[in-house]
């Protein structure tokens, strides 16, 4: 997905099992993709976004973290770390495909398919304003907040 594209009309499943249409989130909208609940990098990223959640809300921004984990897994993850971000489940991979974040990865010489850690910022009109690919977690949430404030 390239900057200037419109937000895909896709739906994830919330941790409580209800469908959440991404286009219905407050704008500007941040959608961040992460590989797996309760892993070190993904936990740190969710905690960093949680720490700034009041700032995102003050800017009027909607924030959604998405992985292929189940809604039940998201609920346990959020409860374990007292996360203040909304998590969406994409068990069938359709949302990952729409955003182009599912692909081949490698770690320790092993090749496999998984979610690329990526973040997408959509403006009030639903246009992709900024993309972060192959995200490094430290400082990322703060950088996204600055980009929201700059819109």
C-alpha positions as MATLAB code, in Angstrom:
seq = 'XXXXXXXXXXXXXXXXXXXXXXXXXXXXXXXXXXXXXXXXXXXXXXXXXXXXXXXXXXXXXXXXXXXXXXXXXXXXXXXXXXXXXXXXXXXXXXXXXXXXXXXXXXXXXXXXXXXXXXXXXXXXXXXXXXXXXXXXXXXXXXXXXXXXXXX';
ca = [
       0.000    0.000    0.000;
       1.442    3.321   -1.090;
       0.999    6.716    0.508;
      -1.981    8.501   -1.032;
      -4.049    5.283   -1.196;
      -7.426    5.105    0.507;
      -7.920    2.933    3.573;
      -9.149   -0.502    2.515;
     -12.708   -1.312    3.548;
     -11.823   -4.199    5.858;
     -13.029   -5.537    9.179;
     -11.155   -7.182   12.055;
     -12.575   -8.973   15.081;
     -12.151   -7.218   18.407;
     -10.925   -8.973   21.541;
     -14.561   -9.176   22.674;
     -15.540  -10.973   19.443;
     -17.331   -8.035   17.804;
     -16.480   -6.942   14.256;
     -14.621   -3.636   13.918;
     -14.608   -1.903   10.536;
     -11.335    0.039   10.285;
     -13.015    2.854    8.343;
     -15.288    3.425   11.361;
     -12.408    4.232   13.726;
     -11.844    7.884   14.714;
      -9.673    9.871   12.321;
      -6.831   10.282   11.902;
      -6.441    6.518   12.165;
      -3.340    4.519   13.048;
      -3.306    0.824   12.161;
      -0.253   -1.050   13.316;
       0.518   -4.666   12.492;
       2.542   -6.888   14.776;
       3.536  -10.550   14.508;
       2.335  -12.199   17.740;
       0.714  -11.514   21.099;
       2.832  -11.793   24.234;
       6.244  -11.785   22.554;
       8.913   -9.346   23.675;
       8.880   -6.890   20.753;
       5.113   -6.968   20.314;
       4.546   -6.484   24.038;
       6.915   -3.516   24.136;
       5.227   -1.944   21.100;
       1.747   -2.330   22.626;
       2.999   -0.927   25.939;
       4.562    2.065   24.174;
       1.312    2.818   22.309;
      -0.597    2.347   25.591;
       1.681    4.825   27.370;
       0.781    7.433   24.735;
      -2.882    6.434   24.290;
      -4.174    9.558   26.069;
      -2.065   11.731   23.736;
      -3.436    9.912   20.691;
      -6.975   10.349   22.043;
      -6.331   14.054   22.691;
      -5.317   14.358   19.031;
      -8.601   12.665   18.080;
      -6.790    9.672   16.617;
      -8.068    6.114   16.445;
      -5.521    3.402   17.150;
      -5.763   -0.301   16.284;
      -3.160   -3.041   16.657;
      -3.685   -6.023   14.336;
      -2.261   -9.535   14.287;
      -3.495  -12.972   13.227;
      -3.917  -14.072   16.852;
      -7.408  -15.029   18.004;
      -9.716  -12.623   19.833;
      -9.237  -14.756   22.957;
      -5.466  -14.403   22.698;
      -5.848  -10.634   22.320;
      -8.049  -10.497   25.421;
      -5.501  -12.392   27.519;
      -2.624  -10.297   26.126;
      -4.405   -7.016   26.863;
      -5.376   -8.125   30.373;
      -1.920   -9.466   31.246;
      -0.208   -6.152   30.420;
      -3.109   -3.743   31.130;
      -2.961   -2.558   27.526;
      -4.903    0.558   26.598;
      -4.889   -0.046   22.847;
      -7.588   -1.784   20.859;
      -6.450   -5.057   19.324;
      -7.983   -6.602   16.239;
      -7.827  -10.186   15.090;
      -7.244  -11.048   11.433;
      -7.354  -14.840   11.640;
      -8.051  -15.324    7.926;
      -5.280  -12.920    6.845;
      -7.510  -10.805    4.609;
      -6.617   -7.544    6.370;
      -2.894   -8.376    6.277;
      -3.251   -9.041    2.552;
      -5.125   -5.754    1.988;
      -2.289   -3.839    3.670;
       0.477   -5.931    2.100;
       2.100   -6.945    5.389;
       2.006  -10.746    5.031;
       5.135  -12.149    3.466;
       8.285  -14.166    3.652;
      10.544  -13.510    6.621;
      13.710  -15.081    7.921;
      15.207  -15.489   11.365;
      18.296  -17.424   12.373;
      18.577  -18.836    8.858;
      14.999  -20.127    8.855;
      12.556  -18.838    6.238;
       8.846  -18.630    7.045;
       5.758  -16.525    6.339;
       4.558  -13.951    8.825;
       3.385  -10.419    9.504;
       5.792   -7.580    8.832;
       5.824   -5.112   11.722;
       4.372   -2.041   10.001;
       2.299    1.040   10.853;
      -0.080    3.032    8.660;
      -1.371    6.546    9.403;
      -4.536    7.648    7.613;
      -5.690   11.261    7.638;
      -9.244   12.503    8.281;
     -10.214   11.786    4.667;
      -9.052    8.157    4.941;
      -5.980    8.736    2.775;
      -2.731    7.030    3.714;
      -0.544    9.894    4.934;
       2.491    7.981    6.241;
       3.793    4.431    6.343;
       6.436    2.842    8.536;
       7.737   -0.527    7.310;
      10.054   -2.955    9.108;
       9.425   -1.024   12.312;
      12.013   -0.947   15.078;
      10.035   -0.668   18.315;
      12.102    1.753   20.454;
      10.778    5.280   19.878;
       8.268    4.205   17.235;
       5.050    5.093   19.079;
       6.416    8.577   19.829;
       7.316    9.055   16.146;
       3.790    8.061   15.127;
       2.323   10.526   17.624;
       4.471   13.328   16.201;
       3.250   12.466   12.695;
      -0.364   12.589   13.914;
       0.212   16.012   15.442;
       1.770   17.218   12.185;
      -1.338   16.389   10.105;
];
